[in-house]
Amino acid sequence: MSDTELNKDLILREQLALQRTRLANQSTFLSFLRSAMYFLIAGLSIHNFYTVGSGLVIELFLFGFAALLFIMGFINYSYQLRLIKKSEIHVGAYKVEYLLKKK
């Protein structure tokens, strides 16, 4: 195996690792969204179950928690996406240094 084939293989592995990381980040965001929707549905169920204001505190808590989960999920997704984009610049960055050392 030549040096250029080895280098291309390493770059491909790094790109695939970044793609897996992106997919994991999206999956995590969707998990936050799903959980927020569960709490939202629970709040709506409490609203329909209690016709009088006795379930209002529980309902508001569930709605607030759903909103908090969604916001936390979005912030986490944005932060991780920024870190992933930052790390993309390092893919193949060693290529020039590696080839210069060989000469």
Buried (B, 14 or more C-beta within 10 A) or exposed (E): EEEEEEBEEBBEEBEEEBEEBBEEBEEBBEEBBEBBEEBBEBBBEBBEEEEEEEBEEBBEBBBEBBEEBBEEBBEBBEEBBEEBEEEBEEBBEBBEEBEEEEE
